[in-house]
Each structure stands twice: as structure tokens, then as C-alpha cells.
Amino acid sequence: PEEARGSTGESFARVERLELVPSPRSLPEKTLILSELRCINPRISLTLFKDGSLSPQLFFKDGGSRSSGPDGGGDGDLFPMAVHNLTVLDGAVEVTDNLRNAAHRVTDINLSVPFASTLRADNEVALTPTLSATVNGREVSVTGETRPFATTRQTEFTLRAKELDLAEFRNYIAPYTNLTLLRGSLHSALLL
């Protein structure tokens, strides 16, 4: 819908180029297996309206409910697939927050995931993503290891930030704390 366009009038999401390289193993294994998936120069423009709704919600006026089958049933399994060499290059997200009269830009988004799979045989295989970006002009990076489909859900991430201006986020933490944040910056190497 037209009202879902960002503050600049651009579409909610666009991608300059999407490259998919199917693996020859897909056919004999009857499963979608990609040798490579590259998303180049993706752009997302979000608007948070004064009523608290987010622009993509306008595409799902019925609440976005979806059933997993024609009768709404299903066993909850994820679509079986495996992806090798998943990368997002030079992405950007712009958020216009009309509720708090703020704007945020996340640029230079680069994501790399060497291997990701929803196949049961790969449940214990660790995903090792790396993410780097510039948030409102400051560098942020995240590296980690996770097993999201294993029974333990074991996850460890390291968040690195250099001089991230916390005052830009004061309105977002205010509802959750009595803390009054006047100014401050975050320089971290947090292990989560």
C-alpha cells in the first residue's frame, strides 16, 4: 500500500541483486540446497507511526496470521533446506520513528553465514554468523556461534561497539527503567 512507503517515498524493501546457486545435491536429496546465496545492496525503509504501528504491518491488515497448511494444521517443522555461503553485502536500514521524533540509519551491513540448515541431520551443526554495520555513524560488529535447532539452543555472541552514542536511544529505554540518561557512549566487547 502507498502509506507503507518510507519517509523518503521509497519502497519498504528492495534488493539490487539476489544470486542463488543451487547445489546439484538438491535433486537426489529432494531438498532445497544452495551452494551460495548472496543478497547485494538490500535496502529497507521502515516507519514507526505515532500509533505505534510499523510500516510493514500495513501489508498484513489481518494481523499477518498465516496457517501452515490448508486446514491451519501442521507439525510446526521448518521448510527443509540448507544454505552454504550466505552473504548480505552493503545493506542498509533506515528507520523513521514518528512516535519519538527520531531517525536511525544502519548502513554498511555485511552478514556472512558459512552454513545454515533446517535439516534434522544438521541440528547439532553450529551456525557461525558474522555481522558488521555502521549504526548512526558508529561501527558495530557481532560474531558468534549458535545451534538454533538443537535441543540445547546453545548460543554465544560477541558484540563490539565503538563510541555508540547512547543518548540517541534514551527514549527507547525510558519505559523500562527509572534511569535518566543524559549522555554517554558505549565502547564494548560483550560476550553474550
N, C-alpha and C positions, 0 to 999 in steps of 0.2 A: 504493500500500500504506500501511497505517496507520503503519508505522515510518518512512515518509518525511516525516511531518508534522514541522514545525519544533518548536523547544523550547517554543513557546507553544501547540502543538496546532493551529496554523493550517495550512491547505493550503500546499503548496510554492509555488504561484503563483496569483494571482488578479488580475483587472482590473475596475475599477469600470465602465468604459465603453470600447468599441472602436468607432471611427467609420471607416467605409470609404466613400469617394466614388468610384465607378467613373467612368472617363472615357468619353465617347461614342466615343472613338477605338479602344477595345478591340475592338469587333466588326469594323470594317473591317480592322483590322490583325491580327486573330486573335491578340492578345497581351493579357495582363492589364496594363492601365494604370490606375493610380489617380490621380485628381486630388488626393486628400488621404487620409492615413492618420493618425489620432490615437488614441493609447493614453493614456487618462486614469486616473490613480491606480493604476498597476500596483504590486503588492506581491509580493516574492519572499522566501521564508524558507528559508535553507539551513542544514544542519547538517553539520559535518565530524566524523565519528565517530572514536573512538580508533584504529580500524584503518586510518584514512586515507581511507576512502570518504566520498563526498559524498551527501547525501540523494537528489538526483535520480537517482543511479546505481541506486537500488532499483527504479526503473521499468524499467530495462534490465538485468535479471539475466543476460541472454545476452551482455552486453558492449556492447549498443547497436548491434550491427552491422546495417547496412541495405544492401540491394542497390539499385542504381539502375534495375533492371528485373527482369522475372520470371526471367531467367537470370543475374542478377548482373552483366550486361554494361552497356554504355552508353558513350557517348563522353565522359562527365565534364562535359558542359555544364550550366550552371545553368538553373533554370526561367526561361524568358523573361518578364521583367516590368519595368515602370518605375513608380516611385512619385514623385509630386510632393508636396511639403509633408508630409513625415514628421515627426511630433512625438510625443514622450513627455512628459507633463505630470505633475508631482508624484509621481514614482515613489519607491519605497523598496526597499532590500535589507537584510535582517537576516541576519547570519552568526553562528551559534553554533559556536565551534571547541572541541569537546570534547578534541581532541588537545593543544591548547596552553592549555586552560582560559581562553579569551578570547571576547569577543563584540564584534562590529563592526556599526555602523549607518551605512548610506548613505541619506540622506534628501534631500528636495527635488530629486530627479533630474529635470532638464529637458534633453531632447535635441531638437535641430532639425536636420533634413537637408532642404535645399530640393529636392534631386533625387537619386535613386538609380536605377540601371538595370543590368540584366544583359544588355541587348541588345547585340549585337556593334557595331551602328551607334553606340552610345554609349560604347564602350570608352575613348575618349580624353577624355570629359567628366569634369571634376573633381567629386568629391563634396566638399562644404564643410560638414561637421558642426560643431555647437557643442554642448557638454555642460557643464552646471553641476550641482553637487551639494554636499551637506554630508557629509563623511566624519568620523565620530566627533566631530561638533560643529564641524568646521573646513571653511571654504569651499574648494572646488577647482573649477577650470574648465579645459576643454580646447577649443581651437579648431584647425581645421586644414583641410588640403586634401589629398585623396588620389585616386589613379587606380588602384583595386584590380584592375581588369580589363584595364588597359593592359599592354603588354609591358614597360614600364619599372617599373611599380608605384610610380611616383613618389609620395612621401608626405612631408608636413611637418606637424608638430603643435606647438602651444604649450601647455605645461602650466603653469598658475598655481595656486599654493597659498599660503595664509596661515597661518603658525604651525601646520603639521601636526605633531602630536606623534609623533616617530619612535620613541620608546620603546615605543609601542603595537605596533610592528611588529618589534621586536628578535628575537622568536622565529622570524620568517619569514625573516630574512636570516642568522641564525646558521649554518645548514648550508652557506652559500655563502661565508663569509668568516671570517677569524680575528679580525675586529674585534669588540670588546666594546662595545656601545652602551649606555651608562648613561642618558643623556638627550640630548635635542636636539629641535629643531624645524626644519621646512623652510618657508622662505619663498622661492618661486621663480617665475621666468618663463622656463622652459626651452624652447628651441626644439629639437625632436627631428626 
